[in-house]
Amino acid sequence: MSYQVIARKYRPQRFSDVVGQEHVTQTLANAIAQQRIAHAYLFCGPRGTGKTTVARIFAKCLNCTDGPKVDFDDADPRCVEITEGRSMDVMEIDGASNNGVEQVRELRETVQYVPASSKYKIYIIDEVHMLSTAAFNALLKTLEEPPAHVKFMFATTDPEKVLATVLSRCQRFDLRRIPTALIVQHLGHIARQEKVRIDEPALLAIARGADGGMRDAESALDQLISFCGEGIEEADVLSMFGLTSQSQVLEITRAILAGQAEPALRQLAELARHGKDLGRLLADLLGHFRNLLLFKVSGGDVGLLEISESEGATLKAQSEAVTTDALTRIMEVFSDTEGRLRDAASKKILIEVALLKAIEARNAVSLDTVLKQLRQLRDQVGPASGTGSLPVSSSPPAVPAAAPAASQPQPRPAAPAPKLATPPAPPSIPPPPASAAIPATDLNALWSAVVEAAGRASPFTASYLKETHPVAFDGRTFTFGLDPEFADHLNLLDVPKTHTLLQTKLRELGHPQTQVKFIQAERPEGWSAAPVAAPAKAEAPAASPTNGKPAPKPAAKLASTSLTKDDFKNDPLIKEALEIFKGRIVDVRG
């Protein structure tokens, strides 16, 4: 008797033998038990998952003696005929080589004849998606209303290519990739039947290489038995199929998570030197990081993963050293590389670059995080820069308490006070509101004071604020209006940065927790864009008996009605943004 390969020798012969497709076999068994047998079935799924096998077993159930029934006798002559492929009532047709209209016409003629010895005449068409559109259309009428003695069973790996009109006439069953654990268990059973010794890591390596296909796994085992004889180890599997061991994948993963480029590149060079499949290595890395992400998101639920106990312990240790955002960025790098790998002239170079990018992605910061940090920096820099002259004007209220007891020539020793008060900006902010409070009833004066104060913090922003005019202030919300002439500037002003700056200045002027609102409103007649109260406010510190000399200089500068190019370039927030984003100023427009 000629040798029979393992994939055929251990092919399932009844529904209970099918591995990993219980959702299909149980449904078909129930349909037989309830006598709810349809006229057409479509079995979809990846290669080697049991599509044709399930169709043959279903045919045995329908055509067995005293059938249809699930528990048929294996020695039943009708079942034996179907198993050996010589049944006249069960015809298996290859859709790839019989895909024309002529073959479908012949099929339509033969369906009219009753079965020779069985209850049903069954047509099993494999790779049905290979039929031409004309062949599909020629089959539609027969498929929808076949004779009572005819059953159709289709199998395909690409159901998307099957016409929708055909799909709607069939009961569809999707077969899944078989879990790794079930493949390992089934291969272990076969190895015991064949009297072959194989260790657990070798079985795991075969199962990983099969990628959910039982037939691929059985063919690999058959090949390994021929190569190794009665003893198979993991190294044999890795050597024959060019696979990477789990320990090597974990070693590269540790290097990526630790930000160590040299060990990762050295490990890759070692694998390439031994002829490992680099495409498979990339897929293994992507799969491991996927497991790591699911493990971290699920809080350590290994039920979502197809892993061993040792892999679970490794995932737990590695998940503590990385965030979900970092894992997502690393997976994006590997996914993009996997898509470009097929067209790459050098796979090794492409994967080397991917490893370096993954290490960078480990420590990268998202744009949202950068913007959030910039807002926080703006909030910190804004009050400090906005009150750059406050230490000079705020020091007088603290010094006059000691001034009466001292002689008049003491302003010089008090000169260092601004330097001491400048670093701790926040403590120097509370005193001014009490002395600089402006009543809400004087709307124009309050608007002028706010614009002037904002100009100290950002001349760039102040240049646009001077185009506004006060509309209303109810104690909670200060409304700024923009004439329709400057409507295009509304989007430049109505931003969180400007809102925070103006709220800070209003708080300093004695109006805490005030919101800011910008609207489009026509400017009142006779309204002057220049802040009328700015000169008076700017000269107030000059009257201070302690240190009045530095104050007039910024006041004179702020009295300017236009923003110069140098003012824009010297703005502290502009400098900070240029430094962070490594940018340069191309043009300044008023």
Secondary structure as GFF3:
##gff-version 3
##sequence-region A 1 590
A	DSSP	alpha_helix	6	9	.	.	.	ID=ss1
A	DSSP	three_ten_helix	15	17	.	.	.	ID=ss2
A	DSSP	alpha_helix	22	33	.	.	.	ID=ss3
A	DSSP	beta_strand	40	44	.	.	.	ID=ss4
A	DSSP	alpha_helix	51	63	.	.	.	ID=ss5
A	DSSP	alpha_helix	77	84	.	.	.	ID=ss6
A	DSSP	beta_strand	90	94	.	.	.	ID=ss7
A	DSSP	alpha_helix	101	110	.	.	.	ID=ss8
A	DSSP	beta_strand	121	126	.	.	.	ID=ss9
A	DSSP	three_ten_helix	128	130	.	.	.	ID=ss10
A	DSSP	alpha_helix	133	144	.	.	.	ID=ss11
A	DSSP	beta_strand	150	156	.	.	.	ID=ss12
A	DSSP	three_ten_helix	159	161	.	.	.	ID=ss13
A	DSSP	alpha_helix	164	167	.	.	.	ID=ss14
A	DSSP	beta_strand	171	174	.	.	.	ID=ss15
A	DSSP	alpha_helix	180	193	.	.	.	ID=ss16
A	DSSP	beta_strand	197	198	.	.	.	ID=ss17
A	DSSP	alpha_helix	200	210	.	.	.	ID=ss18
A	DSSP	alpha_helix	214	228	.	.	.	ID=ss19
A	DSSP	beta_strand	231	232	.	.	.	ID=ss20
A	DSSP	alpha_helix	234	241	.	.	.	ID=ss21
A	DSSP	alpha_helix	246	258	.	.	.	ID=ss22
A	DSSP	alpha_helix	261	273	.	.	.	ID=ss23
A	DSSP	alpha_helix	278	297	.	.	.	ID=ss24
A	DSSP	three_ten_helix	302	304	.	.	.	ID=ss25
A	DSSP	alpha_helix	309	319	.	.	.	ID=ss26
A	DSSP	alpha_helix	324	340	.	.	.	ID=ss27
A	DSSP	alpha_helix	347	363	.	.	.	ID=ss28
A	DSSP	alpha_helix	367	386	.	.	.	ID=ss29
A	DSSP	alpha_helix	390	398	.	.	.	ID=ss30
A	DSSP	alpha_helix	417	421	.	.	.	ID=ss31
A	DSSP	three_ten_helix	426	428	.	.	.	ID=ss32
A	DSSP	alpha_helix	431	436	.	.	.	ID=ss33
A	DSSP	alpha_helix	443	457	.	.	.	ID=ss34
A	DSSP	alpha_helix	459	465	.	.	.	ID=ss35
A	DSSP	beta_strand	468	473	.	.	.	ID=ss36
A	DSSP	beta_strand	477	482	.	.	.	ID=ss37
A	DSSP	three_ten_helix	484	489	.	.	.	ID=ss38
A	DSSP	alpha_helix	490	493	.	.	.	ID=ss39
A	DSSP	alpha_helix	496	508	.	.	.	ID=ss40
A	DSSP	beta_strand	515	520	.	.	.	ID=ss41
A	DSSP	alpha_helix	534	539	.	.	.	ID=ss42
A	DSSP	three_ten_helix	540	543	.	.	.	ID=ss43
A	DSSP	alpha_helix	552	558	.	.	.	ID=ss44
A	DSSP	alpha_helix	565	569	.	.	.	ID=ss45
A	DSSP	alpha_helix	572	581	.	.	.	ID=ss46
###
